[in-house]
Amino acid sequence: MPYVNIKVTREGVTAEQKEKLIKGVTDLLRDVLGKNPNTVFVVIDEVETDNWGVGGETITARRKRG
């Protein structure tokens, strides 16, 4: 029962894009590991850019700086 957690910044990921991610990950696990698609769980978490940091600063600050 694979569980995949995808985290992205909350910057306009569409419902269609999320559907493609879920299907693509499910298909990949089926094709590569032989997993039953009915037992594959995919969760997409959208994180505010104020709550995601890299290099000691938030993504919000990085985006503002350019």
Backbone torsions as a table, in degrees:
resi	resn	phi	psi	omega
1	MET	NA	82.1	-179.4
2	PRO	-66.5	143.1	175.8
3	TYR	-126.8	121.7	-179.5
4	VAL	-119.1	128.9	179.3
5	ASN	-115.1	116.8	178.5
6	ILE	-104.3	127.2	177.9
7	LYS	-115.2	128.2	177.6
8	VAL	-133.5	157.2	174.4
9	THR	-74.7	147.4	-178.6
10	ARG	-77.9	85.8	-177.3
11	GLU	-138.6	46.1	171.2
12	GLY	87.4	29.2	173.8
13	VAL	-68.8	125.8	-175.8
14	THR	-82.6	162.3	176.3
15	ALA	-60.0	-38.0	178.6
16	GLU	-63.5	-41.7	178.5
17	GLN	-64.4	-40.2	178.3
18	LYS	-63.9	-41.7	177.8
19	GLU	-60.3	-41.7	178.9
20	LYS	-64.9	-40.5	177.5
21	LEU	-61.7	-47.2	-178.3
22	ILE	-62.3	-46.1	179.7
23	LYS	-65.5	-43.6	-178.1
24	GLY	-62.8	-43.6	179.2
25	VAL	-66.2	-42.4	179.0
26	THR	-61.6	-47.0	179.0
27	ASP	-62.2	-39.7	179.6
28	LEU	-62.0	-45.2	179.2
29	LEU	-66.1	-35.1	175.5
30	ARG	-65.0	-48.8	-174.6
31	ASP	-71.5	-40.0	-174.5
32	VAL	-87.1	-42.3	-174.5
33	LEU	-109.1	-2.5	179.5
34	GLY	71.1	25.2	-178.1
35	LYS	-77.8	145.8	176.3
36	ASN	-72.4	120.5	-179.4
37	PRO	-56.2	-26.6	-179.5
38	ASN	-72.6	-9.3	179.7
39	THR	-114.0	7.4	-179.9
40	VAL	-92.7	124.0	177.8
41	PHE	-106.9	128.5	177.1
42	VAL	-125.1	125.7	179.1
43	VAL	-121.2	131.0	177.3
44	ILE	-110.9	120.0	176.5
45	ASP	-105.1	128.1	174.7
46	GLU	-101.3	121.8	-174.7
47	VAL	-109.0	131.7	175.3
48	GLU	-59.8	143.5	-177.6
49	THR	-65.0	-20.9	174.1
50	ASP	-70.7	-19.4	-176.6
51	ASN	-104.4	12.9	-179.2
52	TRP	-129.5	122.4	-178.1
53	GLY	-123.7	153.0	173.7
54	VAL	-150.3	139.3	178.8
55	GLY	62.7	27.0	176.9
56	GLY	84.7	9.3	178.1
57	GLU	-142.8	161.1	179.7
58	THR	-74.9	158.6	175.0
59	ILE	-63.4	-34.9	177.4
60	THR	-55.7	-48.5	-179.6
61	ALA	-64.1	-41.2	179.4
62	ARG	-62.9	-41.3	179.9
63	ARG	-65.0	-40.4	179.3
64	LYS	-64.8	-38.9	-178.6
65	ARG	-71.0	-29.2	-179.4
66	GLY	88.6	NA	NA
